[in-house]
């Protein structure tokens, strides 16, 4: 038995810096403001942001107010931090105390922020819905606001979000771009931001003044498939607990649907869906061990089983379940989800190791 049966999540901040450089090169005329919401996509917002600051990032996006407060407390640099949830009831003092910039997405939020500002300068970003129908002012509301912005509010950024940018052929992106281009002149003093990772890859016409790289910073391809320009930032490994022989026709794991079709050697690993691995991926996903891909047979709460063929294997040997050899977008496809979900689930019990901290 290994001395420790813990899985290990390694975050390679040098790979993160490489990906940031790749993405900035896609949009050389725009500021790159990384998205570090959901605790840096599960990899540690403070550690991620510190390294990206060292690489030149000066603005960051989070979702929750509490995320912004934690990032401000831990970053140690005077970055601009945008809070996508905006200005909700009672949050004014906390936003001000942490020097956070709310992204206003409704007229009610605009009114609340204006009342809090009470005529004093308050920088905000303004989100406009250009066809995603999730959050943001309608173009008509934005036009009305442009002529009657509450006293004190300074709209520093006008932004929107693309809904179908992962498919370059989808006409929805061009329609959203036209809608955004019509709204942008209403706030001539504001910088414009439209593209996240996938939108950046659509070309210069979508990039405007600021881009918001997210999943591709962490290794996910902008078109939801592996991109050879990007490096794996997260490596998730688990140790072998047991090696056992399972005869053809025998069941493995719960239920009666997981039949071993041929005599197999199986390694049982100390990780499962309680560690953030997605059960729906079993049977379709792969692990990496002894220089080859190995089929993932079952995923249970605490254990995973993989077929290992004739490979030499011993308790304590580490198996890669995500990383340079088990690609993030491949895992997402096997699980029927997106790379974002695969990342943010990881690491609840795993030992965490950072490489390349600055």
C-alpha positions as CSV (number, residue, x, y, z in Angstrom):
1,X,0.0,0.0,0.0
2,X,1.3,3.5,-0.7
3,X,2.3,5.7,2.2
4,X,-0.6,8.1,1.2
5,X,-3.7,7.2,-0.8
6,X,-4.4,10.8,-1.7
7,X,-4.9,11.9,-5.3
8,X,-2.8,14.9,-6.4
9,X,-3.7,18.0,-8.3
10,X,-0.7,19.8,-9.8
11,X,-1.2,23.3,-11.1
12,X,1.5,24.4,-13.6
13,X,1.6,28.1,-13.5
14,X,4.3,28.2,-16.2
15,X,1.8,26.5,-18.5
16,X,-0.7,29.1,-17.5
17,X,1.7,31.9,-18.4
18,X,2.4,30.2,-21.8
19,X,-1.4,30.1,-22.5
20,X,-1.8,33.7,-21.5
21,X,1.0,34.7,-24.0
22,X,-0.7,32.6,-26.7
23,X,-4.1,34.3,-26.1
24,X,-2.6,37.8,-25.9
25,X,-1.0,37.2,-29.3
26,X,-4.4,36.6,-30.7
27,X,-5.6,40.0,-29.6
28,X,-2.5,42.3,-29.6
29,X,-4.5,45.5,-29.8
30,X,-6.6,44.7,-26.7
31,X,-6.1,44.5,-23.0
32,X,-6.3,40.9,-21.8
33,X,-8.3,40.8,-18.5
34,X,-8.3,37.2,-17.2
35,X,-11.4,35.5,-15.9
36,X,-10.6,33.9,-12.5
37,X,-14.1,33.3,-11.2
38,X,-15.0,30.0,-9.4
39,X,-11.7,30.2,-7.6
40,X,-9.7,30.4,-10.8
41,X,-11.8,27.6,-12.4
42,X,-11.0,25.5,-9.4
43,X,-7.3,26.0,-9.6
44,X,-6.8,28.8,-7.0
45,X,-7.8,32.4,-8.0
46,X,-5.1,34.1,-5.9
47,X,-2.3,31.9,-7.2
48,X,-3.5,32.1,-10.7
49,X,-3.9,35.9,-10.6
50,X,-0.6,36.5,-8.9
51,X,1.2,34.7,-11.7
52,X,-0.9,36.4,-14.4
53,X,-0.1,39.8,-12.8
54,X,3.6,38.9,-13.1
55,X,2.9,38.2,-16.8
56,X,1.3,41.7,-17.3
57,X,-2.4,41.3,-16.4
58,X,-3.8,44.3,-14.7
59,X,-7.5,43.6,-14.5
60,X,-9.5,40.4,-13.6
61,X,-13.1,39.2,-13.7
62,X,-14.8,37.3,-10.9
63,X,-18.5,36.3,-10.5
64,X,-19.3,36.7,-6.8
65,X,-18.6,39.6,-4.5
66,X,-17.0,37.2,-2.1
67,X,-14.6,36.1,-4.8
68,X,-13.6,39.7,-5.5
69,X,-13.0,40.3,-1.8
70,X,-10.9,37.2,-1.5
71,X,-8.9,38.1,-4.6
72,X,-8.3,41.7,-3.4
73,X,-7.1,40.4,0.0
74,X,-4.8,37.8,-1.5
75,X,-3.5,39.4,-4.7
76,X,-1.2,42.0,-3.2
77,X,-1.3,44.2,-6.3
78,X,-3.6,47.2,-7.3
79,X,-5.5,45.4,-10.0
80,X,-8.9,46.3,-11.3
81,X,-11.3,43.6,-10.3
82,X,-14.7,43.4,-12.0
83,X,-17.6,41.6,-10.3
84,X,-20.0,40.1,-12.8
85,X,-22.9,39.8,-10.4
86,X,-23.0,43.5,-10.3
87,X,-24.5,45.7,-7.7
88,X,-27.1,43.8,-5.6
89,X,-28.9,45.0,-2.5
90,X,-26.7,46.0,0.4
91,X,-23.4,45.3,-1.4
92,X,-22.3,48.9,-1.9
93,X,-20.2,49.2,1.2
94,X,-18.4,45.9,0.6
95,X,-17.7,46.7,-3.0
96,X,-16.3,50.1,-2.0
97,X,-14.2,48.7,0.9
98,X,-12.6,46.1,-1.5
99,X,-12.3,48.6,-4.4
100,X,-14.3,46.3,-6.7
101,X,-16.0,47.4,-9.9
102,X,-19.5,46.1,-10.4
103,X,-20.7,45.0,-13.8
104,X,-24.3,46.3,-13.9
105,X,-26.7,44.1,-15.9
106,X,-30.2,45.5,-15.2
107,X,-31.8,48.9,-14.7
108,X,-32.5,48.0,-11.1
109,X,-28.8,47.5,-10.5
110,X,-28.1,50.8,-12.3
111,X,-30.6,52.6,-10.0
112,X,-29.1,50.9,-6.9
113,X,-25.6,51.8,-7.8
114,X,-26.6,55.4,-8.6
115,X,-28.4,55.7,-5.2
116,X,-25.2,54.4,-3.4
117,X,-23.0,56.8,-5.4
118,X,-25.2,59.8,-4.4
119,X,-23.5,62.0,-7.0
120,X,-20.0,61.0,-6.0
121,X,-17.8,59.3,-8.7
122,X,-18.4,55.5,-8.9
123,X,-16.8,53.5,-11.7
124,X,-18.9,50.7,-13.2
125,X,-19.0,48.4,-16.1
126,X,-22.3,48.0,-18.1
127,X,-23.4,44.7,-19.6
128,X,-25.7,44.7,-22.6
129,X,-27.6,41.7,-23.8
130,X,-26.9,41.2,-27.5
131,X,-28.8,38.0,-28.0
132,X,-27.7,35.5,-25.3
133,X,-30.9,36.3,-23.2
134,X,-29.2,35.6,-19.9
135,X,-28.1,38.9,-18.4
136,X,-27.6,42.5,-19.4
137,X,-29.6,45.5,-20.4
138,X,-31.6,45.3,-23.6
139,X,-30.3,47.6,-26.3
140,X,-33.3,49.8,-25.8
141,X,-32.6,50.1,-22.1
142,X,-29.0,51.0,-22.9
143,X,-30.1,53.7,-25.3
144,X,-32.4,55.2,-22.7
145,X,-29.7,55.0,-20.0
146,X,-27.1,56.7,-22.3
147,X,-29.2,59.9,-22.1
148,X,-30.0,59.7,-18.4
149,X,-27.1,58.0,-16.5
150,X,-27.5,58.5,-12.8
151,X,-25.3,61.3,-11.4
152,X,-21.9,60.0,-10.2
153,X,-21.9,56.8,-12.2
154,X,-19.0,56.5,-14.6
155,X,-19.4,53.8,-17.2
156,X,-15.8,52.7,-17.7
157,X,-16.5,49.5,-19.7
158,X,-19.4,48.5,-21.9
159,X,-19.5,44.7,-22.5
160,X,-21.5,41.8,-23.8
161,X,-21.1,38.0,-24.1
162,X,-21.2,35.7,-27.0
163,X,-23.4,32.6,-26.8
164,X,-22.2,30.5,-29.7
165,X,-18.6,31.5,-30.3
166,X,-17.2,28.0,-29.9
167,X,-18.7,27.3,-33.4
168,X,-17.1,29.8,-35.8
169,X,-19.7,29.0,-38.4
170,X,-22.7,29.8,-36.2
171,X,-24.4,33.0,-37.6
172,X,-25.5,34.0,-34.1
173,X,-22.1,35.5,-33.4
174,X,-22.2,37.9,-36.3
175,X,-25.7,38.9,-35.3
176,X,-24.5,39.6,-31.7
177,X,-21.6,41.5,-33.1
178,X,-23.9,43.8,-35.1
179,X,-26.0,44.4,-32.0
180,X,-23.0,45.3,-29.9
181,X,-21.5,47.6,-32.6
182,X,-24.8,49.5,-32.6
183,X,-24.8,50.0,-28.8
184,X,-21.1,50.8,-28.3
185,X,-21.2,54.4,-29.6
186,X,-23.8,55.3,-26.9
187,X,-21.0,55.3,-24.3
188,X,-18.1,56.9,-26.2
189,X,-15.9,57.3,-23.2
190,X,-16.2,53.6,-22.2
191,X,-13.9,50.9,-23.4
192,X,-15.6,48.0,-25.1
193,X,-15.3,44.3,-24.2
194,X,-17.1,41.5,-26.1
195,X,-14.9,38.4,-26.5
196,X,-13.9,35.7,-24.0
197,X,-11.7,32.8,-25.1
198,X,-13.8,31.5,-28.0
199,X,-14.7,35.0,-29.2
200,X,-11.0,36.0,-29.2
201,X,-10.4,33.2,-31.8
202,X,-13.1,34.7,-34.1
203,X,-10.7,37.5,-35.1
204,X,-9.9,41.1,-34.6
205,X,-13.5,42.3,-35.3
206,X,-14.7,40.7,-32.1
207,X,-11.8,41.9,-29.8
208,X,-12.5,45.6,-29.3
209,X,-10.5,47.3,-26.4
210,X,-10.5,44.5,-23.8
211,X,-10.8,40.7,-24.1
212,X,-11.7,38.3,-21.2
213,X,-9.7,35.0,-21.6
214,X,-11.2,32.3,-19.5
215,X,-11.2,28.5,-20.2
216,X,-8.3,28.7,-22.7
217,X,-6.0,30.1,-20.0
218,X,-6.4,26.8,-18.2
219,X,-5.9,24.6,-21.3
220,X,-9.4,24.3,-22.8
221,X,-9.6,24.8,-26.6
222,X,-11.6,27.8,-27.8
223,X,-13.7,25.5,-30.0
224,X,-14.2,22.9,-27.3
225,X,-11.6,20.6,-28.8
226,X,-7.9,20.2,-28.0
227,X,-5.8,23.1,-29.3
228,X,-2.1,22.2,-29.8
229,X,-1.1,25.8,-29.0
230,X,-2.3,25.5,-25.4
231,X,-0.7,23.6,-22.5
232,X,-2.3,21.6,-19.8
233,X,-2.4,23.7,-16.6
234,X,-4.0,21.1,-14.3
235,X,-2.7,17.5,-13.9
236,X,-4.8,15.2,-11.8
237,X,-3.3,11.9,-10.7
238,X,-4.4,9.1,-8.4
239,X,-2.4,6.2,-6.9
240,X,-3.1,2.6,-7.5
241,X,-4.6,0.9,-4.5
242,X,-5.0,-2.6,-5.9
243,X,-4.4,-4.6,-9.0
244,X,-6.8,-7.5,-9.8
245,X,-7.7,-10.0,-12.5
246,X,-11.2,-9.9,-13.8
247,X,-12.4,-12.8,-16.1
248,X,-14.4,-12.2,-19.2
249,X,-18.1,-12.1,-18.5
250,X,-17.7,-10.8,-15.0
251,X,-19.3,-7.6,-13.7
252,X,-17.3,-4.8,-12.2
253,X,-18.6,-2.1,-9.9
254,X,-22.3,-1.5,-9.1
255,X,-25.2,-2.9,-11.1
256,X,-25.1,-5.3,-13.9
257,X,-24.2,-3.1,-16.9
258,X,-20.4,-3.0,-16.6
259,X,-19.4,-6.4,-18.0
260,X,-15.8,-7.1,-18.7
261,X,-15.7,-8.5,-22.3
262,X,-12.3,-10.2,-22.1
263,X,-10.0,-11.4,-19.4
264,X,-8.5,-8.2,-18.0
265,X,-6.1,-6.8,-15.5
266,X,-7.6,-3.9,-13.7
267,X,-6.1,-1.3,-11.5
268,X,-8.3,0.3,-8.8
269,X,-7.3,3.9,-8.0
270,X,-7.9,6.1,-5.0
271,X,-10.1,8.8,-6.6
272,X,-13.7,9.1,-7.6
273,X,-16.6,11.4,-8.1
274,X,-16.1,12.7,-4.6
275,X,-12.9,14.2,-5.9
276,X,-14.7,15.9,-8.8
277,X,-14.3,13.3,-11.5
278,X,-17.4,12.9,-13.6
279,X,-19.2,9.5,-13.4
280,X,-20.8,10.0,-16.8
281,X,-17.4,9.7,-18.4
282,X,-16.8,6.1,-17.4
283,X,-16.5,3.8,-20.4
284,X,-15.8,6.6,-22.8
285,X,-12.8,8.4,-21.0
286,X,-9.3,7.2,-20.7
287,X,-6.4,7.5,-18.2
288,X,-2.7,7.5,-18.9
289,X,-0.4,4.8,-17.4
290,X,2.9,3.2,-18.3
291,X,3.1,5.2,-21.6
292,X,-0.3,4.4,-23.0
293,X,-4.0,5.3,-22.8
294,X,-6.0,3.0,-20.5
295,X,-9.8,2.7,-20.6
296,X,-11.7,3.9,-17.6
297,X,-14.1,1.1,-16.7
298,X,-15.9,2.5,-13.6
299,X,-16.1,5.7,-11.6
300,X,-17.6,5.4,-8.1
301,X,-17.5,7.8,-5.2
302,X,-14.0,7.0,-4.0
303,X,-12.6,4.6,-6.5
304,X,-11.9,4.3,-10.3
305,X,-11.0,1.2,-12.2
306,X,-8.9,1.2,-15.4
307,X,-7.9,-1.6,-17.6
308,X,-4.1,-1.9,-17.7
309,X,-3.4,-4.9,-19.9
310,X,0.1,-6.4,-19.3
311,X,1.6,-3.2,-17.9
312,X,3.6,-3.6,-14.7
313,X,1.7,-1.9,-11.9
314,X,2.1,-1.8,-8.2
315,X,0.2,-0.1,-5.3
316,X,1.3,3.5,-5.1
317,X,2.0,4.0,-8.8
318,X,0.4,7.2,-10.0
319,X,-2.1,7.3,-12.9
320,X,-2.8,10.4,-14.8
321,X,-6.5,11.2,-15.1
322,X,-6.2,14.7,-16.5
323,X,-3.2,16.5,-17.9
324,X,-0.8,16.6,-20.8
325,X,-1.7,13.0,-21.8
326,X,-5.4,13.1,-20.9
327,X,-6.7,16.2,-22.5
328,X,-9.2,18.4,-20.9
329,X,-11.5,18.7,-23.9
330,X,-11.4,14.9,-24.5
331,X,-12.5,14.3,-20.9
332,X,-15.3,16.9,-21.3
333,X,-16.5,15.2,-24.5
334,X,-16.5,11.8,-22.8
335,X,-18.5,13.2,-19.9
336,X,-20.9,15.1,-22.3
337,X,-20.1,18.4,-20.7
338,X,-17.7,21.3,-21.1
339,X,-14.1,21.8,-20.0
340,X,-15.2,24.4,-17.5
341,X,-17.2,21.9,-15.5
342,X,-14.4,19.3,-15.5
343,X,-12.0,21.8,-14.0
344,X,-14.2,23.4,-11.3
345,X,-15.1,20.0,-9.9
346,X,-11.6,19.0,-9.1
347,X,-9.5,18.9,-6.0
348,X,-11.8,18.7,-3.0
349,X,-9.8,16.0,-1.4
350,X,-6.7,16.0,-3.5
351,X,-3.3,17.1,-2.4
352,X,-2.6,20.4,-4.2
353,X,0.8,21.3,-5.6
354,X,1.7,24.5,-7.4
355,X,4.6,24.8,-9.9
356,X,6.0,28.2,-11.0
357,X,4.6,30.4,-8.3
358,X,5.9,34.0,-8.4
